[in-house]
Amino acid sequence: MFSKNTILIIGDSISAGYGIDPKQGWVSLLQHRLDMDKRNYHVINASISGDTTSDGLSRIPTALNQYHPSITIIELGGNDGLRGLQISVIKSNLQRMISLTKQANSHVIILGVRIPPNYGEIYTQQFQQIYLDFAKRSDIIVIPLFLKNIDDHSQLMQADGIHPATNAQALLLDNIWPALTTLLQQEK
């Protein structure tokens, strides 16, 4: 247990820093920004490259119990979409993660991503709708497009076209900072 307030991040390769030095990833930049703003928070990065929502769902109870986070950021779903998993399963897993997190008295931020159109336009739209539907809720914060203004610029992406490059990491943080700041203000 930590003496500071804790922000837990349960994510996949985007948050784990795949293909870059993790010390330059958005999660490390988040800790640095919190420290520079003299905000008494400790960031725990429990992200694993390749994780799906099922993986996150299996890991989140232990992480919530171990770290007692005041804020939990869930950045999962992209690997499910890339594998063409059922939309209902993805949504259900995320819903269960949200419920467990709220039961642990932790605020929830969901980070959504776009997927390539490999499985057709209908699947791609249904996948994006998961995050848009969650965004209608008033009890959680949802950023439907975590990679907004990043994944559509090749110079900000790694060669695979899926993972943000080092020069995009500060932009990822900027995409969530306003929402996170709102939560930090509520916690005072």
Secondary structure by P-SEA (a helix, b strand, c coil): ccccbbbbbbcccccccccccccccaaaaaaaaaaaaccbbbbbccccccccaaaaaacaaaaaaaccccbbbbbccaaaaaacccaaaaaaaaaaaaaaaaaacbbbbbbbbcccccccaaaaaaaaaaaaaaaacccccccccccccccccccccccccccccccaaaaaaaacaaaaaaaaaaac
